[in-house]
Amino acid sequence: MLLADAGNVHFVTQSGLTLGSVLAIVCSWERNKSILLAIIAGLFSWLYVIYFALTRRPGETKP
């Protein structure tokens, strides 16, 4: 029996920021101190996080 056949159709919506977007925004802000670049990084989310991880500078790592 399909869920739609039972008449119980549920729509799940997601609002807000995802974990990848938050990480990208924080990483971008720490590196650039620019709101515009932080917004752009948030749109690219995980792609920017991976880029940031691959291009970290020595001062951006824990001592």
N, C-alpha and C positions, 0 to 999 in steps of 0.2 A: 504494500500500500504506500503510495507516494504521499508526501507531506501535503502537497497541493490538493490531492484527492480528499484528504480528511478535512479540508476547509481551514486548516490552521497554517496560514502563510504568514511568516514573520519576516519583517524587513529590519535588518540591522544596519544602522548607520554609524559611522565613526566620525567624530568631530574632534577638533583640537590638533595638537602637534604629536607627531610620532617620535619615537626615541631617536631615530636617525636624524630627523630635522633638528631636534634639540642639541644633539651632539655636534652637528655641523655648525649650528649657530654659535655655540659656545667656542668651538675651535676657531672659527673664523673671527669672532670678536677678540679672542686672546691674541691672535696673530696680527690682525689688521686694524682693530679699533675703529671699524667702519660699520655703520648701521646698514648701508646699502649692500655692502659685500656680505654681511651676515644674513640678510634677507635672501640674497641670491644663493648663498651656500645652503640655506634652509630649503630652498626649492629643489636643489640637487641632492639633498640629504646624504644618503650613504655613499654616493659617488664622491662627494667632498670629504667625507670622513676618511675614506680609503686614500684619497689624494693627500690629505693632511698627514696621515700615518706614514705614507711613503716619503714625504718631503719634510719631515720634522727637522728643525734646527737644533743644535746642541743645547741652546738655552730653553727649549720647550720640553725637555725631558726632566724627569725627577732626578735630583742630585743623588 
